[in-house]
């Protein structure tokens, strides 16, 4: 009997019960299956057998019999109601589609539930056995094994290990996020960063029994990523063992010691290992566990490991708000941007007016962008300088990029070192050489400008010269320091982020004032804020004494020239002597010792007297350009000049090439010769190009360097110099995974990095460099001729002709 039939009969019965009156009791029980026809024909009141059935009585009897039938049917339905309901509740889609639904009893349901419990229990045992097998292969690190571990670390580790035994997903993620030994070890695939994002994304509530309301702020167990450093120590000089470790350490293009600073130069000899642990454990706990693990693995082998986990290299995802200094830094940049926007609006709205307020348009983006991308130049501009600057700037970018690439993990690092251990890599190893032309042209332009004014009998106001220079270089430098100290650290994350970005920011928070005073090059590279800005300190200090040297050369030409040449000789001899005595190397040869690089930077590379030779050469070049304008050279003189310049180029660039070979052994004499004479030869080549180009002797080389498009690169060169290392370290810090090295060109010519450097340089130029140059022109007026105030030169110093040169203005 279906549901629809029962409902219909019930409805009919109720309707008849309300409609009929005088319902009588049935004469027989329907349970006994009595005959309906016999009951209808029987006369209950006639003894004589006569039939007297009226309409009302007949209707009542029919209703009574029908009601009894319905009641009996409902009773039968109630007996099966329970099983029917359970049948509908326990049915699933697969059963419904499989075929017609059969009878389903309560006993069958209980049996299935028992089977499900048994399956769940079997699954628990199954997963437990898998976990044991899995963990037997790669044991989880347990920082709580440190006797000095905190109670919070112990509670979180208990929960982590318990969840790992139970095969909980979050615990598996934490264990999976730690670095593990991989294939390709002999090809240098020894650095294992693990999965940084997976570790940092773990967040699990602590169990009630492990919570401590007094110590735990939010009672959350978070994933903590720690980058551990390990350095193997061999017990004896076994050639086979040394060959094995030589392959593991990829032949050591940089040889680092355990305590070398690693924020500027990669500690290539160390093994970097990413480990994911609960957030309640400290870096000291992780260090203890890693050291214990490595000691157990190398027991009875004689091999030991030095292990270190720095607190700054343990990271937890933190949603804390910005500190006050960061907030003010962001407000400052927003203020500068707002001023630039308002200045641009004023510039556009008053463009049709006959005269604009120059103060209000100083920060105009339209005005500064037009100036930046303008290729026009003054008639007497030294045009070849722009191309030479561009060439050396690009070579410097390639050198710095080749240094930054060694921070990244590669799965074929040994093959990479073998391909780079060849003489042609000199183009990336001579980084110090590419900074010398900037010192050369700094001295040249200072000399050229001052000699021009002296020839026009204009007074030299040294205060204005110094203020003008400070307004030129301080605003972009200060903006970069502020950005890299408080804003850039918030822009990303990664395994090495706190090393190459955060550590620089911490140093700048303490020592930023040294940079703004331009004395930071005297305090060593290891504690220098933005180490690549050491060149600014050298240049500014040399500029401070340049006017005195220029005035001496103007007043006493012969004695001044002799004095300058003496200074060049002393500086050259000092570089040679210092290199020999301190075992320095101004060239990054294959296998360079990190300590030697830092000593070279501290004792010679960032020490102004040792870098003064090329600056003095620039002063002399500016003097020659002024005194011998429109000089006439014979074809023989030109050929000899180009021959000598070419020899200088080849000697400075190709001479040290063998030092880049993978089998090169350091030789202090080679290093001293390079440090003493390579800068001179390199700058002589470009000095000759500037001299002949400025005097009208053109060829393909001079025309190439004098291309007008290089005007833009000159205006951007200062900003490019400032922004390239922050961009490189930004990408190094956020690198998550191991990459494969294909070739040098694919690594160096990173389009994304070049675009980022270009955009950052444009932003720094139009927001800070160009506006303050506009303000400088408004504040400092160029003096007019005043013979009474000028220092008169001796007769031998006065040139026969002193034509006006537009560049001197």
Phi, psi and omega in degrees: 000124185276167178298319183295321180293317180297315180296319181295314180297321179297318179295320179295319180298316180296320180295318179292325180295327179280331185277327185269148178240158175068044180296134180249159180283144178292150183274347178222162179270127179294338178299331179271007176059049179289161184275127183291322181293320180296320180293326180287329184270347181282137179257109184288339186253349183265112179281338183272357177089003176287149182253120178228084183252116177276166181296320182293317182294322180296318178297320180296320182292319178299316180297319182295315180296316181297322180294319177298322180294319180294316180300319180293323179293321178295325177296316176297322179294322181295329180293330181260003187297317185298310181294327180293316180296315179298326179297319180286327182286325185268351179292143175241173186296322181297322178292322181294321181279341184288327182168187180294140182285128180265185178291139183226115184261166178296325179295322176295320178298314179298322179296319179293321177298320177297321178294321178297319178299321180292321178296318179296320179293319177297321179295322179296316178295320181298313179293324178298317179293321176298315180300319179296318178295317182295315182287339176292333179281313181231099181290138177288148176285136182239089180298341181291352177290343175295125180301335181264012181295146182288162178295326178296318178298318181294318180295316180293325178291323176299315179294321181295312182293323177296317178293328179291321175296327180276000179062037176289144188297317183295324179290322176297322178297319180295318179290323181290332183287342179286145178293147181225154182299134186236177177284166178080025182297318180288350174261016175090008181275064185254336179276122183237099183285347183072202180246098186296310185294322179296320179292314183291340181274357182282131177209117186224132176296142178282150178293153184300321182288344180258000182277150176224102186297335181280329184258326185268119182290310183240004178053044178242138174262114182252155175284134179239122181263125178238135176256111183265146177247135179222138178234121180286146177237119183277142185282331184209173184269063176280124183296320180293318179292321177295322177295321178298311181287334176296322176289320179300318181269016172058040177068001175062063175298333170233124179260114184245152173261167188296326185259013178292144174293139185243008183277344182246321179235136184293138173276084192289334183280349182272151175266126179260127185226120179274130183229136178251122182223166176298151186291342181284350181268149184264170177297326178294323177296316179295318180300318179298317183292317180295317179297319179294319180297313180293325178295321178293322182289331183251019180299138178069010178260343184086349179276133177237164181230135166269127186237139175213136173234109182280141181305324181289344181268006172255121188236139175232139179296120187237129180255024180293149180290166179298150173280175187295319181296319178297319179299317180291326178295316178296319178298322180298313181294324176294324178295314179298318179295321179295318178298319179296320179294314180296320178296323178294318178298317178297318181299317181288323184284338182249016184295330181278349180285151183297328181216130178259157175282113185296332178293322183283340181258006183297326182259010182297127179294321179299313182295315183288326176290323176298318178295319184296316185263011174282136181253010180284151180218159178291152182303327183257019182294146176277086193290327183296338181299323185295316178293322179293321176299316180298315180300311182290328176296318179292319178296325178292322177297316179298319180295314180294323178294320179295332175287317182293329183296336181285351173286331188282147176278136177233145180277353175229050186295328179293316177297324178297315180296322180294324179286332180267353179273054182226158185300330184295343181287007176303332181296335178257353184262344184263050184299320182297331182293327185281347176272341182296320178299333177291321174293320178302311183285334175295313176294323181295312182292322176297313179296315182298320180291313183291319177296326177297318179289322178297321179293330178269006176061041173265145180291148177258109179258101186296327179299316178295326179295316181291317178297319180298318180293318180297320178292340179279320189252338185287313183303311177298322180294314180297319179297319180293317178299315180297318181293313183289338182275320188241338185255311184302320180301340180271355188271352183195185179199168180162172182304319182254015185300313183289343179279309187265343178245307182294320181293320175299319179297320179296321178295318181294329178297332180266324192239019182300327185294332178295322179295318182288339173268355178060042175237008186293339181287353179265358186250010175089150183290326187295334180240030182261132175286122181054077189303331183289349179274008179300331180299327179294321178296316179298311183298317182293320180292321176290324177296328182297328181260351183300316180303325179293318178294321181292317178295323177295320178292326178289319184281318181231082189303313184291310179294324177295319179294318179297321180294319180293319177295325176296318178298319177299318180294316179297318179296320179294315179296324180294321178296318180296312183295316181297322179295318180293313186292316186263006179054056183263172176207112178278357180245134183275083181284166179291126184090020180302134176280131184298319178298323178293322178297316180291323176296320178298317179296321184283318187270339185224308190296324181253015181259113188307316180302326179283340179259004187285342185301309183289331177294317177294323174302322177295319177299316179293324178296318177297322178295318180294319180296327179282318187280328184243050175290143181058036180293142180261123179241139177282166179297325177295316178298320179295316180295317178295322178296315179292325177296314179295321179295320179295319177299318178298319180297311182293322181294320183283327185264318183264340180303313181275006184304319179300340180289349178270359181290148185294337182260011183291139176247133185304134177228119185295330179293316176301315181295322181291319178297318179296314182296326185279318192247338181299316178300322180294312182296318180299316182284332175297323179300312181286331176296320179295318178299315180296317183296310183289326180292319182290337179263011171091008179268102188258145168210188184297323181292312181293324178293322178297313180291336181268010179301135186295335180297336179289351174301321181293317181296327177295318180292333180266351190300320180295315180293323177297319178299323183284322191268344188295315181292318174303323178292316179299313182288331174300315180287325176295317183295326183267003178291121186266318194237170180283139179244170179250131179274125179257303178201165185295322184294318181295332179280316184289314183275068177272107185299318182299320180292319179296319178295319179297317178297317180297313181294319178295322179292319177298315179298316180295325182288312186282340181263336185229317184289299183298316180302318182284337170291324175296318179293325179298319179295328179283328183274324185246112178268139179290128183291152177269172183298136180210086186303329185292336185259357184269150179279118185284132178279166176285170186297325183287344182274341185282117179290160182295323177227147179225072181292155179290134179242121185300330183292340182284346181285000000 
